[in-house]
Amino acid sequence: MVRIALFSEDRKLQRLLSSALGREFQISLEPEVDDLHRRFAAGECDVVVVDLDTNQASLNERIASSERIVSTKMSPVVLADDGLRSTALELVRQGAHSYCRKPPSMVELKAMLRRAHESSSLKRKLEAVQQQLDAVSSCDRMIGSSPQIRQVYDLVRRVANINTPVLVTGESGTGKELTARAIHNLGNRAAQPFVAVCCGAIPETLIEAELFGHEKGAFTGTVGMRQGYLEQAGAGTLFLDEIGELSLSTQVKLLRVLQEREFNRLGSSRLIPLRARVVFATHQNLGEMVAQGRFRQDLYYRINVMRIDIPPLQEHPDDIPLIANHFLHLYSEMHGRNIEQIDPCAMGLLQAYSWPGNARELENVIQRSIIVARDNIICPEDLPENIQEESVVNIADYRPTGSFERQLRDYKIKLAASAVRENQGNKTLAARSLQISRAYLHRLIRLAEEDSIPGREDHELGTA
């Protein structure tokens, strides 16, 4: 049975078509564009039929509504009498599936409806396949095998199908949006929209209109109705990046939306249900912002139901070769360069660097190195000077032995020992001088305590 949604207010036409088309077609009346869009997006109807009725009180408004329908993926069949034939044909030119004159020939209309159904079914299947490909692609871009990254993978899988807010935290460039996309693509909302919004990139005067949408004339400068991001996300996922940038007044309104699961466009009192799952992200310490009065405590508790912390790159350096080689293959092909590998010495420099810009900085470094490389391999001299310079500090008296990985680890421990000694045992200052986190410094200390390394005379590393 083909489910038809008739965009019309004419119940007589609905009864006529229901009787004439037979049991193969089920016809329901839908006079509101927004409800029609919701039903089609949710898969509750197969084909949309637009009735251009000359008896409508406002024909121009009717045509504008029909154009809105055509601008979406619904590709409707248009019914119109001879007086509106040119308008109907213009709608077909804009993307409507076909035009049938009124009063319709039932044989002709049935054929159009069947073809429209076949077309919409094919589009849905193609979209489903594309969503699956996007899901695989998104998960592939989350690269790493270290314990820290495996823990992130585990949390993503756990929350993917649970309809609860998720807060993703981490420094800039660590991959917070990739994590949000993985949550979306691995869950039961993968076939629905993923809408990403950077709260810090939208002026404070516009953020509410962007989130909630607005009606025509809601404020100066509006020329028509606009769906906000909350509505555009539909039954999918809304990703609100840099949530700490929202003003306190917007935080209050967002809190109410999350509590009541409904909102209204600016200039309208009509409540719209919130069907999307919301994922939040920030590089700021929201707990400190709450203590300082810059972030609402009740909103913090509301969004911090499930938290995923993305570690900075310097805390899982074992993943740097995997990530670097991923970018190497990606940008070598993009720039038409036959760069096959990264020289082991160059890779050692990459792993020794502190990466304040995290994976985003590594991506830029690899892309630059591909462009400047003279041969089919990235050599140390192809890397930026700051990476080469940082990696040779205090190396003059270092005499490496053992495997490449062992030499690199021992060198890092030696640098950490030197920094602790130079800062009179203050590990916070030592970590800051190396531009690494205190957690990573402690990791190097544990490595030094676990085994004996060449030239280990820096006993203050473990005791400071």
Backbone torsions as a table, in degrees:
resi	resn	phi	psi	omega
1	MET	NA	131.9	178.9
2	VAL	-93.0	123.9	-178.0
3	ARG	-91.0	118.7	-177.1
4	ILE	-107.0	129.6	172.7
5	ALA	-105.0	115.6	-176.6
6	LEU	-95.7	112.9	178.5
7	PHE	-82.2	92.2	-176.4
8	SER	-165.7	163.8	173.0
9	GLU	-111.5	8.9	-175.2
10	ASP	-94.6	98.8	-179.8
11	ARG	-68.7	-27.8	177.5
12	LYS	-64.3	-40.4	177.7
13	LEU	-64.8	-38.4	177.7
14	GLN	-61.2	-46.6	-179.3
15	ARG	-65.1	-39.4	179.9
16	LEU	-62.0	-48.5	-178.7
17	LEU	-67.9	-38.2	178.6
18	SER	-60.5	-40.4	-179.7
19	SER	-73.3	-42.7	-173.3
20	ALA	-78.1	-32.1	-175.8
21	LEU	-81.5	-22.2	175.5
22	GLY	86.8	-170.6	-172.2
23	ARG	-74.5	-13.2	180.0
24	GLU	-67.2	-23.5	-176.1
25	PHE	-123.2	135.8	175.6
26	GLN	-113.3	119.2	-172.8
27	ILE	-111.9	129.8	175.6
28	SER	-124.8	146.3	-177.7
29	LEU	-87.6	135.4	179.4
30	GLU	-140.6	99.3	-175.9
31	PRO	-84.6	-11.7	-175.5
32	GLU	-107.7	130.7	-178.3
33	VAL	-62.2	-44.7	-176.5
34	ASP	-63.2	-42.2	178.7
35	ASP	-67.0	-36.3	177.4
36	LEU	-63.2	-45.4	179.0
37	HIS	-61.4	-42.1	179.7
38	ARG	-62.3	-45.5	-178.0
39	ARG	-63.6	-40.9	-179.0
40	PHE	-68.7	-42.5	-179.8
41	ALA	-64.3	-32.5	179.7
42	ALA	-83.5	-1.2	179.5
43	GLY	76.4	23.5	-178.5
44	GLU	-87.9	-6.1	174.5
45	CYS	-144.8	153.8	-175.9
46	ASP	-99.8	-37.3	-175.9
47	VAL	-136.3	141.8	176.6
48	VAL	-108.7	133.3	174.9
49	VAL	-116.6	124.8	179.5
50	VAL	-102.1	124.6	178.8
51	ASP	-99.5	109.9	174.8
52	LEU	-87.7	88.1	-173.5
53	ASP	-91.0	121.8	179.0
54	THR	-70.7	-10.6	179.0
55	ASN	-86.5	-2.4	178.7
56	GLN	-62.9	145.6	-178.3
57	ALA	-63.3	-36.6	-179.7
58	SER	-128.5	96.7	-177.3
59	LEU	-66.7	-39.3	-179.7
60	ASN	-61.1	-40.0	178.2
61	GLU	-66.7	-36.0	178.8
62	ARG	-65.4	-41.9	179.1
63	ILE	-65.6	-41.2	178.8
64	ALA	-62.3	-40.3	177.8
65	SER	-64.9	-39.7	178.8
66	SER	-64.3	-38.4	178.2
67	GLU	-64.7	-36.7	175.9
68	ARG	-62.2	-40.8	179.2
69	ILE	-64.6	-43.9	-178.8
70	VAL	-64.6	-32.3	-176.9
71	SER	-70.6	-12.4	177.8
72	THR	-92.9	-167.2	-178.6
73	LYS	-87.9	9.9	-171.2
74	MET	-77.2	-26.1	178.2
75	SER	43.5	67.3	-172.0
76	PRO	-76.6	162.3	166.8
77	VAL	-90.0	129.7	-174.9
78	VAL	-102.7	128.1	173.3
79	LEU	-103.4	127.6	179.6
80	ALA	-157.2	147.9	176.2
81	ASP	-81.7	179.4	-174.1
82	ASP	-62.2	-28.7	-179.3
83	GLY	-66.6	-22.7	-179.9
84	LEU	-114.8	21.5	-177.5
85	ARG	-60.3	-43.7	-178.7
86	SER	-64.0	-37.7	177.7
87	THR	-65.7	-42.3	179.5
88	ALA	-63.4	-42.3	179.2
89	LEU	-65.9	-33.8	176.2
90	GLU	-65.6	-37.4	176.9
91	LEU	-65.2	-37.6	176.7
92	VAL	-64.2	-40.9	178.5
93	ARG	-62.6	-33.1	-179.3
94	GLN	-79.1	-13.5	177.5
95	GLY	138.9	-3.3	175.0
96	ALA	-63.2	152.1	-176.4
97	HIS	-68.5	-47.8	-177.4
98	SER	-165.5	171.8	-179.1
99	TYR	-126.6	133.3	177.9
100	CYS	-126.5	126.5	-176.4
101	ARG	-75.8	151.9	176.6
102	LYS	-102.8	142.4	-5.6
103	PRO	-70.2	141.6	-171.5
104	PRO	-79.9	149.8	166.6
105	SER	-79.9	122.4	-174.9
106	MET	-64.2	-33.3	178.0
107	VAL	-64.7	-45.8	179.7
108	GLU	-65.9	-42.7	-178.5
109	LEU	-65.5	-40.7	177.8
110	LYS	-59.5	-44.1	-180.0
111	ALA	-61.9	-41.8	178.7
112	MET	-63.3	-42.6	-178.1
113	LEU	-65.9	-38.2	178.1
114	ARG	-64.7	-44.8	179.6
115	ARG	-64.2	-40.5	178.3
116	ALA	-63.4	-37.7	178.6
117	HIS	-65.6	-44.3	179.0
118	GLU	-61.9	-40.9	-179.9
119	SER	-65.0	-46.5	-178.9
120	SER	-67.1	-35.5	178.3
121	SER	-64.7	-42.3	178.8
122	LEU	-64.0	-41.3	179.4
123	LYS	-62.7	-41.5	-179.9
124	ARG	-63.3	-41.1	179.8
125	LYS	-64.5	-42.6	178.7
126	LEU	-63.6	-39.3	178.7
127	GLU	-65.6	-39.1	178.8
128	ALA	-63.5	-42.6	177.6
129	VAL	-62.7	-43.1	179.5
130	GLN	-63.3	-38.8	177.4
131	GLN	-62.3	-40.3	178.5
132	GLN	-64.5	-41.9	177.8
133	LEU	-63.4	-41.1	178.3
134	ASP	-63.3	-38.9	-179.6
135	ALA	-63.2	-46.1	178.6
136	VAL	-62.2	-44.2	-179.3
137	SER	-61.4	-43.1	-178.3
138	SER	-63.9	-42.2	-179.2
139	CYS	-69.1	-35.1	178.5
140	ASP	-63.3	-31.2	-177.4
141	ARG	-75.9	-13.6	172.3
142	MET	-86.3	100.2	-169.4
143	ILE	-110.2	138.3	175.7
144	GLY	147.6	151.8	179.0
145	SER	-132.0	7.0	179.7
146	SER	-70.8	160.7	178.5
147	PRO	-56.6	-37.1	-179.0
148	GLN	-63.9	-43.1	-179.3
149	ILE	-74.9	-34.2	176.3
150	ARG	-62.9	-33.6	176.4
151	GLN	-65.9	-38.7	176.0
152	VAL	-62.9	-45.9	177.6
153	TYR	-54.9	-44.5	-176.8
154	ASP	-63.1	-43.5	179.9
155	LEU	-66.6	-38.0	178.2
156	VAL	-60.7	-45.5	179.3
157	ARG	-64.1	-36.6	-177.4
158	ARG	-66.9	-36.9	-174.2
159	VAL	-96.2	-6.8	-171.9
160	ALA	-55.7	-40.9	-175.8
161	ASN	-105.2	13.1	179.5
162	ILE	-104.5	125.9	-176.6
163	ASN	-84.4	73.8	179.0
164	THR	-138.0	150.8	177.2
165	PRO	-60.8	145.7	178.1
166	VAL	-126.9	133.9	176.8
167	LEU	-110.4	117.4	178.6
168	VAL	-103.1	122.0	-178.7
169	THR	-118.6	154.6	178.5
170	GLY	159.8	162.5	179.2
171	GLU	-66.4	162.0	177.5
172	SER	-60.7	134.9	177.8
173	GLY	89.0	4.8	-178.4
174	THR	-86.5	-12.5	177.6
175	GLY	103.6	38.7	-179.0
176	LYS	-67.7	-41.3	179.0
177	GLU	-68.1	-36.3	175.8
178	LEU	-59.9	-38.8	178.3
179	THR	-65.4	-42.7	178.1
180	ALA	-63.2	-42.1	178.4
181	ARG	-65.1	-37.2	177.5
182	ALA	-64.1	-40.6	176.7
183	ILE	-59.8	-44.1	179.7
184	HIS	-65.5	-49.1	-172.8
185	ASN	-72.7	-25.1	179.4
186	LEU	-87.9	-8.7	-175.7
187	GLY	-99.7	-174.3	-177.4
188	ASN	-80.7	4.8	176.7
189	ARG	-104.7	10.6	-172.7
190	ALA	-59.5	-30.4	-178.9
191	ALA	-80.7	-5.8	-178.3
192	GLN	-99.4	170.8	-176.0
193	PRO	-66.2	150.1	168.7
194	PHE	-116.8	114.9	-176.2
195	VAL	-114.0	117.5	-179.2
196	ALA	-104.2	131.2	-177.5
197	VAL	-131.4	126.0	173.8
198	CYS	-94.7	105.7	-175.1
199	CYS	-61.9	-31.9	-178.2
200	GLY	-74.6	-13.5	-177.3
201	ALA	-92.4	-5.1	-177.2
202	ILE	-107.2	128.2	178.7
203	PRO	-56.5	145.2	-177.0
204	GLU	-58.6	-31.7	-178.8
205	THR	-71.7	-15.9	-176.3
206	LEU	-112.1	-9.9	-170.2
207	ILE	-61.3	-39.1	-178.4
208	GLU	-68.1	-41.4	177.7
209	ALA	-63.7	-35.6	179.6
210	GLU	-70.8	-38.4	-178.7
211	LEU	-76.4	-47.6	-171.7
212	PHE	-95.8	-17.9	-174.7
213	GLY	82.6	176.6	-179.5
214	HIS	-153.6	158.4	174.4
215	GLU	-92.1	165.5	177.7
216	LYS	-61.1	128.9	178.7
217	GLY	78.7	12.0	-178.6
218	ALA	-62.7	-33.4	175.3
219	PHE	-155.5	169.4	-175.1
220	THR	-58.3	129.2	176.6
221	GLY	101.7	-11.5	178.7
222	THR	-79.4	132.0	-178.8
223	VAL	-110.6	-4.1	179.7
224	GLY	-173.9	178.7	177.9
225	MET	-74.8	145.0	176.9
226	ARG	-139.4	130.9	174.3
227	GLN	-75.8	135.4	176.8
228	GLY	-83.3	175.3	-178.1
229	TYR	-63.1	-34.4	178.1
230	LEU	-60.0	-35.9	-179.4
231	GLU	-83.3	-38.3	-179.6
232	GLN	-62.1	-31.6	-179.0
233	ALA	-67.8	-19.6	177.1
234	GLY	56.7	-127.7	177.8
235	ALA	-97.3	17.8	-178.1
236	GLY	-94.4	-132.8	-176.5
237	THR	-127.5	131.7	173.1
238	LEU	-105.8	119.7	-179.6
239	PHE	-104.5	112.4	179.5
240	LEU	-102.6	99.2	-179.2
241	ASP	-85.1	149.8	-179.2
242	GLU	53.4	54.6	-177.6
243	ILE	-64.5	-23.3	179.5
244	GLY	-69.2	-10.4	-179.8
245	GLU	-83.8	-9.5	-179.3
246	LEU	-69.6	142.6	176.3
247	SER	-70.7	161.5	-178.7
248	LEU	-62.0	-36.3	-179.4
249	SER	-66.7	-39.2	177.6
250	THR	-70.5	-33.9	176.7
251	GLN	-59.7	-40.4	179.2
252	VAL	-60.8	-45.5	-178.0
253	LYS	-69.0	-37.4	177.3
254	LEU	-66.3	-38.7	177.8
255	LEU	-59.5	-43.0	-179.9
256	ARG	-63.9	-39.5	178.2
257	VAL	-61.1	-44.4	-178.7
258	LEU	-67.7	-32.8	-179.5
259	GLN	-76.2	-45.5	-174.8
260	GLU	-89.8	-15.5	-177.6
261	ARG	58.5	36.9	176.4
262	GLU	-158.3	159.1	-178.2
263	PHE	-155.7	172.8	175.1
264	ASN	-136.4	149.0	177.0
265	ARG	-67.5	154.1	174.9
266	LEU	-62.6	132.0	-178.8
267	GLY	87.6	7.2	-179.9
268	SER	-138.2	147.8	176.0
269	SER	-102.1	-0.9	-178.5
270	ARG	-74.2	123.6	-178.1
271	LEU	-82.5	136.3	179.5
272	ILE	-116.9	126.5	-179.0
273	PRO	-68.0	140.2	174.2
274	LEU	-85.9	111.0	-178.2
275	ARG	-103.6	-12.3	-175.9
276	ALA	-80.2	153.3	169.6
277	ARG	-89.8	136.4	-174.5
278	VAL	-109.8	127.3	175.0
279	VAL	-115.2	130.9	-177.4
280	PHE	-110.3	155.8	177.3
281	ALA	-147.9	151.0	176.7
282	THR	-160.7	151.2	171.8
283	HIS	-100.5	-1.8	-177.7
284	GLN	-93.5	161.9	175.8
285	ASN	-88.0	98.0	-176.1
286	LEU	-65.8	-30.6	177.5
287	GLY	-60.7	-43.3	177.1
288	GLU	-67.3	-37.3	178.6
289	MET	-64.4	-35.6	175.8
290	VAL	-63.5	-45.7	179.7
291	ALA	-62.1	-31.2	179.7
292	GLN	-87.0	-2.4	179.2
293	GLY	78.6	16.1	-178.8
294	ARG	-98.8	-5.2	176.9
295	PHE	-143.7	134.1	-175.1
296	ARG	-67.6	133.3	-179.2
297	GLN	-65.2	-40.6	-177.7
298	ASP	-66.7	-36.2	176.6
299	LEU	-69.0	-37.9	178.7
300	TYR	-59.3	-45.5	178.8
301	TYR	-66.8	-33.7	-178.7
302	ARG	-67.1	-40.4	-175.2
303	ILE	-90.9	-16.2	-175.8
304	ASN	-94.6	40.8	178.6
305	VAL	-71.9	-50.7	177.5
306	MET	-125.3	123.8	-174.0
307	ARG	-118.2	135.1	176.5
308	ILE	-123.5	116.1	179.7
309	ASP	-96.1	122.4	178.8
310	ILE	-92.8	118.6	-176.5
311	PRO	-71.6	147.5	174.4
312	PRO	-65.8	156.7	-173.9
313	LEU	-60.9	-33.8	-177.2
314	GLN	-67.7	-15.3	179.1
315	GLU	-90.2	-8.5	172.9
316	HIS	-137.8	63.4	-176.6
317	PRO	-64.4	-19.9	177.8
318	ASP	-62.6	-20.0	180.0
319	ASP	-86.7	-8.6	-176.5
320	ILE	-59.9	-43.6	177.4
321	PRO	-59.0	-40.9	179.3
322	LEU	-62.9	-47.3	-177.8
323	ILE	-67.6	-42.9	-178.5
324	ALA	-63.0	-42.8	179.5
325	ASN	-68.2	-31.8	174.9
326	HIS	-61.6	-48.1	178.4
327	PHE	-66.8	-32.9	178.8
328	LEU	-59.7	-49.9	-179.6
329	HIS	-67.3	-38.9	-177.6
330	LEU	-63.0	-51.2	-173.1
331	TYR	-85.2	-21.8	173.1
332	SER	-62.0	-44.8	178.0
333	GLU	-68.4	-40.3	-177.7
334	MET	-64.0	-39.8	-176.7
335	HIS	-94.6	5.1	177.9
336	GLY	67.2	30.9	178.9
337	ARG	-108.6	140.3	179.5
338	ASN	-94.8	63.6	178.5
339	ILE	-92.2	116.4	-170.2
340	GLU	-95.4	-29.1	-174.9
341	GLN	-159.5	172.7	175.9
342	ILE	-110.5	127.3	-179.9
343	ASP	-56.5	138.7	-179.2
344	PRO	-53.5	-37.7	178.2
345	CYS	-66.2	-40.1	177.3
346	ALA	-65.2	-39.1	178.1
347	MET	-64.7	-36.2	176.3
348	GLY	-62.2	-40.2	177.0
349	LEU	-63.6	-39.9	179.3
350	LEU	-63.8	-39.9	-178.6
351	GLN	-75.0	-23.0	179.4
352	ALA	-84.3	-16.7	-177.7
353	TYR	-75.4	152.3	-173.4
354	SER	-84.1	-19.8	176.2
355	TRP	53.7	65.2	175.5
356	PRO	-63.5	-25.3	178.1
357	GLY	-93.6	4.4	175.6
358	ASN	58.9	-149.3	-172.8
359	ALA	-63.2	-29.9	178.8
360	ARG	-65.4	-39.6	176.7
361	GLU	-66.7	-41.6	178.0
362	LEU	-60.7	-40.8	177.5
363	GLU	-59.2	-45.2	-179.9
364	ASN	-66.1	-38.7	179.9
365	VAL	-64.3	-45.0	-180.0
366	ILE	-64.4	-41.7	-179.8
367	GLN	-63.3	-43.5	178.5
368	ARG	-63.3	-42.8	-177.4
369	SER	-64.9	-34.7	177.0
370	ILE	-63.4	-39.5	-177.7
371	ILE	-68.7	-40.0	-174.6
372	VAL	-90.3	-12.7	-177.0
373	ALA	-61.5	137.0	-178.9
374	ARG	-88.7	-29.8	-179.1
375	ASP	-114.4	-165.9	-178.8
376	ASN	-91.0	25.2	178.8
377	ILE	-144.9	141.8	177.0
378	ILE	-85.4	119.8	-178.8
379	CYS	-102.5	165.7	179.5
380	PRO	-54.3	-37.8	-178.5
381	GLU	-70.5	-11.8	176.9
382	ASP	-82.7	-11.6	-178.7
383	LEU	-83.4	156.9	177.7
384	PRO	-58.8	151.2	-176.2
385	GLU	-61.1	-36.3	-177.1
386	ASN	-64.3	-31.4	178.1
387	ILE	-72.8	-39.7	178.2
388	GLN	-66.5	-40.4	-177.0
389	GLU	-69.1	-43.1	-177.8
390	GLU	-63.3	-32.1	-173.1
391	SER	-81.6	-9.3	179.4
392	VAL	-105.7	3.3	178.7
393	VAL	-64.6	130.3	176.9
394	ASN	60.4	25.7	-178.0
395	ILE	-97.1	-6.6	-172.9
396	ALA	-60.3	-36.9	-176.5
397	ASP	-98.2	14.5	-177.3
398	TYR	-94.2	127.0	179.8
399	ARG	-115.3	99.1	-172.9
400	PRO	-74.0	147.3	171.5
401	THR	-142.0	164.2	176.8
402	GLY	84.6	-167.5	-178.4
403	SER	-69.3	166.9	179.9
404	PHE	-59.4	-45.5	-178.1
405	GLU	-63.4	-39.4	-179.5
406	ARG	-67.7	-41.6	178.2
407	GLN	-61.2	-42.6	-178.1
408	LEU	-65.5	-42.5	179.5
409	ARG	-64.6	-44.0	-179.1
410	ASP	-63.7	-35.7	179.3
411	TYR	-65.8	-41.4	178.1
412	LYS	-61.9	-42.0	179.4
413	ILE	-62.9	-39.0	179.1
414	LYS	-65.0	-41.5	176.8
415	LEU	-61.8	-42.6	179.9
416	ALA	-63.2	-42.5	179.6
417	ALA	-61.8	-42.0	179.6
418	SER	-63.4	-41.4	-179.3
419	ALA	-65.7	-40.6	178.3
420	VAL	-63.8	-41.9	180.0
421	ARG	-64.5	-44.1	-177.7
422	GLU	-67.6	-23.3	179.6
423	ASN	-102.4	24.9	175.5
424	GLN	52.5	38.4	175.3
425	GLY	84.9	-1.4	-179.9
426	ASN	-80.8	107.3	-174.4
427	LYS	-72.3	-30.4	178.1
428	THR	-64.1	-46.4	178.3
429	LEU	-67.5	-35.3	179.0
430	ALA	-63.4	-45.1	178.9
431	ALA	-63.3	-39.9	-179.4
432	ARG	-66.5	-38.2	-179.7
433	SER	-66.7	-30.9	178.1
434	LEU	-88.0	-6.1	-176.7
435	GLN	59.7	41.5	173.8
436	ILE	-125.3	166.2	179.4
437	SER	-78.4	157.5	177.4
438	ARG	-62.7	-34.6	179.1
439	ALA	-62.4	-40.3	-179.7
440	TYR	-70.2	-36.4	176.3
441	LEU	-60.7	-43.3	179.0
442	HIS	-64.5	-32.4	177.3
443	ARG	-64.2	-41.5	176.9
444	LEU	-64.9	-35.9	177.8
445	ILE	-64.1	-42.6	178.7
446	ARG	-63.8	-38.5	178.1
447	LEU	-62.8	-39.4	179.3
448	ALA	-65.4	-33.4	-179.0
449	GLU	-78.0	-23.9	-174.8
450	GLU	-75.7	-33.3	-177.8
451	ASP	-146.8	172.7	179.5
452	SER	-93.8	134.7	-179.5
453	ILE	-117.1	158.2	179.7
454	PRO	-59.2	132.6	175.3
455	GLY	68.0	30.2	-176.7
456	ARG	-81.5	86.1	176.0
457	GLU	-107.4	-0.1	-173.2
458	ASP	-92.0	69.1	-177.0
459	HIS	-65.7	-20.1	-179.2
460	GLU	-67.7	-13.9	179.0
461	LEU	-61.9	-41.0	-177.2
462	GLY	-89.1	-10.3	-174.5
463	THR	-112.1	-11.5	-175.9
464	ALA	-70.7	NA	NA
